Amino acid sequence: MKNNKTTQKSLSVFGLGYVGLVTAACLAAKGRRVIGVDVNPQKVLLINKGKSPVIEKGIDKIVSKTVKAKMFLATTSARDAVLNTGISMICVGTPSMEDGRINAGHLRNVSEEIGKALRLATRYHIIVVRSTVLPGTTENIVIPSLERLSGKKAFRDFGVLVNPEFMREGDSIKDFYYPAKIIVGSFNGKDKEAMSLVYDFIKMPIIDTDIKTAEFSKYLDNIFHALKISFANEIGELSLKLGVDGKRAMELLCMDKKSNISARYLRPGFAFGGSCLPKDLKAALYRIRVGGLTLPLLESVQKSNDSCIQRAFEEIIKTKKKKIGMLGLSFKPGTDDLRESQMVRLAEYLIGKGFDLKIYDKNVSMARIMGANKAYIQKEIPHVSSLLCVSLEHVIKNSEVIVLGHATKEFKNAVKGLRKGQILINLT
Ligand SMILES: NC(=O)c1ccc[n+]([C@@H]2O[C@H](COP(=O)([O-])OP(=O)(O)OC[C@H]3O[C@@H](n4cnc5c(N)ncnc54)[C@H](O)[C@@H]3O)[C@@H](O)[C@H]2O)c1
């Protein structure tokens, strides 16, 4: 079966709630023939009368116009929708269960209904998951249901994509036409060009990724937004206690587009350390404590950082090897500053457990001999600094496990040549 490009201009949208209705009506307004499907006959009736079943700025007009123009019609029949369109977008709800799990019941049902219809389809059809689902849901629930009920094979007889929705209720029409991003998750890049045709009126490149990352991207955004709101609220509380205008303080924070409102510090890696972050966090936590405040998010930052070091330590233990080579000891590359270095803390854990540890850090080795940090190194961490080696090759040659602490060119090149059996633990 061939992917028929003309069919991308006709779509089905399953689930006519906030996301589905906006998606369906906005696509219809852009010249796509859209069939909306919902299990709720009242919603279907209302839409076919040109009325919106949800309250959303501007949606009434678009629904009324597109229904009148016969570009958008609603039905309860999955079969009619699938057999008369080239793409089915799934927008059913994925509400929380009591234990926090998502209720995938609607998703399973809709996949089965589409699957049944697919059995009868003679054209290639693409199913697009637009509902918010945890990574693995498309693979473990949607695809098996579609395959079982259709008797066909995903990525051969029909396509599957994940295209999460990032709109905000209240601004959803504006967000639909001017999205922050369009993400399409596909299997081996298959079928993704279908989405370029669907969204050809949005002048923005589509971001390609795999199915699981696309699923995760929506969660990530929402978790991050929740974290930002909670951070701002806790800062507001702390500011009040300190006699500071919290709103103004946060405005100033947001003015820094280099370190604060930017991608900086947003890459998964290893714990923070150094002479500033741990010290200043400690001071703030002290004020929170003596002020009798409860600010769980700020209080948990230290714990989160500690558990990062603990995880690295456990990963090393799990290798069951004893000879460990650590590349990088200062808190970041390009400095000899060891104060509150997360690498020093990891080294101390390893020494405490009796590992045979060798460390290479050129800047620290030099500082040990003559730098400003000489006294600190000799007094505070003689047990760690005594393990410093002057040769990177020596450390690599004599270690079973290499712990990469700094992402420098020198280290990245060095670990490319590890022997067979040597284990690399990359903390960068
Ligand atoms: N609401 C938002 O702002 C928003 C934004 C982005 C993503 N999302 C995600 O999009 C999804 C939909 O959210 P929503 O707020 O539009 O949900 P909703 O509950 O408003 O609408 C879901 C619709 O699906 C219908 N439905 C259920 N089972 C069906 C089936 N088998 N066939 C056809 N229709 C069926 C329901 O009758 C309902 O009308 C969720 O996963 C949600 O997390 C929501």
The ligand as a Tripos MOL2 file, in Angstrom:
@<TRIPOS>MOLECULE
LIG
   44    48     1     0     0
SMALL
NO_CHARGES

@<TRIPOS>ATOM
      1 N1         -6.4930   20.3800   27.7330 N.am      1 LIG1
      2 C1         -5.3060   20.8300   27.4210 C.2       1 LIG1
      3 O1         -4.9700   22.0080   27.5720 O.2       1 LIG1
      4 C2         -4.2800   19.8890   26.8480 C.ar      1 LIG1
      5 C3         -3.1240   20.4150   26.2450 C.ar      1 LIG1
      6 C4         -2.2110   19.5440   25.6630 C.ar      1 LIG1
      7 C5         -2.4360   18.1740   25.7150 C.ar      1 LIG1
      8 N2         -3.5550   17.7020   26.3410 N.ar      1 LIG1
      9 C6         -3.7610   16.2500   26.3180 C.3       1 LIG1
     10 O2         -4.6300   15.9510   25.2390 O.3       1 LIG1
     11 C7         -5.5130   14.8710   25.5710 C.3       1 LIG1
     12 C8         -6.9510   15.3090   25.4690 C.3       1 LIG1
     13 O3         -7.1810   16.3300   26.4290 O.3       1 LIG1
     14 P1         -8.5500   17.1380   26.4740 P.3       1 LIG1
     15 O4         -8.3880   18.1640   27.5330 O.co2     1 LIG1
     16 O5         -8.9320   17.5600   25.1030 O.co2     1 LIG1
     17 O6         -9.5450   15.9520   26.9600 O.3       1 LIG1
     18 P2        -11.1300   15.9980   27.1050 P.3       1 LIG1
     19 O7        -11.4680   15.1060   28.2350 O.co2     1 LIG1
     20 O8        -11.6100   17.4190   27.1180 O.co2     1 LIG1
     21 O9        -11.6460   15.3500   25.7620 O.3       1 LIG1
     22 C9        -11.4920   14.0080   25.4400 C.3       1 LIG1
     23 C10       -12.6210   13.6110   24.4870 C.3       1 LIG1
     24 O10       -12.3810   12.2920   24.0470 O.3       1 LIG1
     25 C11       -13.6370   11.6530   23.9020 C.3       1 LIG1
     26 N3        -13.4500   10.1990   23.8330 N.ar      1 LIG1
     27 C12       -13.2030    9.3110   24.8250 C.ar      1 LIG1
     28 N4        -13.0760    8.0740   24.3420 N.ar      1 LIG1
     29 C13       -13.2290    8.1760   23.0010 C.ar      1 LIG1
     30 C14       -13.2180    7.2320   21.9350 C.ar      1 LIG1
     31 N5        -13.0110    5.9490   22.1520 N.pl3     1 LIG1
     32 N6        -13.4380    7.6860   20.6830 N.ar      1 LIG1
     33 C15       -13.6530    8.9890   20.4450 C.ar      1 LIG1
     34 N7        -13.6950    9.9180   21.4160 N.ar      1 LIG1
     35 C16       -13.4830    9.5190   22.6660 C.ar      1 LIG1
     36 C17       -14.4270   12.1430   25.1080 C.3       1 LIG1
     37 O11       -15.8250   11.9490   24.9510 O.3       1 LIG1
     38 C18       -14.0040   13.6100   25.1240 C.3       1 LIG1
     39 O12       -14.8840   14.3940   24.3560 O.3       1 LIG1
     40 C19        -5.0770   14.4290   26.9750 C.3       1 LIG1
     41 O13        -4.1450   13.3970   26.8650 O.3       1 LIG1
     42 C20        -4.4490   15.6700   27.5540 C.3       1 LIG1
     43 O14        -3.5280   15.3610   28.5580 O.3       1 LIG1
     44 C21        -4.4820   18.5240   26.8790 C.ar      1 LIG1
@<TRIPOS>BOND
     1     1     2 1
     2     2     3 2
     3     2     4 1
     4     4     5 ar
     5     4    44 ar
     6     5     6 ar
     7     6     7 ar
     8     7     8 ar
     9     8     9 1
    10     8    44 ar
    11     9    10 1
    12     9    42 1
    13    10    11 1
    14    11    12 1
    15    11    40 1
    16    12    13 1
    17    13    14 1
    18    14    15 2
    19    14    16 1
    20    14    17 1
    21    17    18 1
    22    18    19 2
    23    18    20 1
    24    18    21 1
    25    21    22 1
    26    22    23 1
    27    23    24 1
    28    23    38 1
    29    24    25 1
    30    25    26 1
    31    25    36 1
    32    26    27 ar
    33    26    35 ar
    34    27    28 ar
    35    28    29 ar
    36    29    30 ar
    37    29    35 ar
    38    30    31 1
    39    30    32 ar
    40    32    33 ar
    41    33    34 ar
    42    34    35 ar
    43    36    37 1
    44    36    38 1
    45    38    39 1
    46    40    41 1
    47    40    42 1
    48    42    43 1
@<TRIPOS>SUBSTRUCTURE
     1 LIG1         1 GROUP 0 **** ****
